[in-house]
Amino acid sequence: MTRQCKYVLKEIKKLSNNSSCWLGANSSQVYKVDSPKGEVCDFNKYKRELDTILNELLRTEYIKTNKSGASFRLTHKGLHPYEFEWEKIKSFLFSSIFIPIVVALITSALINFLF
């Protein structure tokens, strides 16, 4: 995930109070759809790319849209992004580092036993 996506996701989580409420977006803002206070999060520094950042978050399943595509909300993955990343890292470490070490140890023990 890019730095821009992390920033936007973090701000969306703050806006939604870590819930899966419905949100809307325009060119430089994300807002709560059914908020009587009119809660808004401005992304002026990303106003030219906010739509592409939201599309990337949608593609990677951090957010999902309603049937019309007019509003979106955070998914479970979007509410807990660091836990999903940690699980991915653990899986990589297990399959790419731990398993090869165990196989090498077993292989060398068998060779030493046979000869």
Number of C-alpha atoms within 10 A of each C-alpha: 10 8 8 14 18 14 12 20 21 15 16 24 19 12 18 18 11 14 16 17 18 19 21 17 19 12 14 16 15 22 20 22 16 12 12 7 7 9 13 17 16 16 17 12 10 16 13 12 15 22 15 12 18 19 15 16 20 18 11 13 14 20 22 21 16 10 8 7 9 12 18 23 23 25 18 14 15 24 22 14 16 11 11 14 13 11 11 12 11 12 12 12 12 13 10 11 11 11 12 12 12 11 11 11 12 12 12 12 11 11 10 9 8 7 5
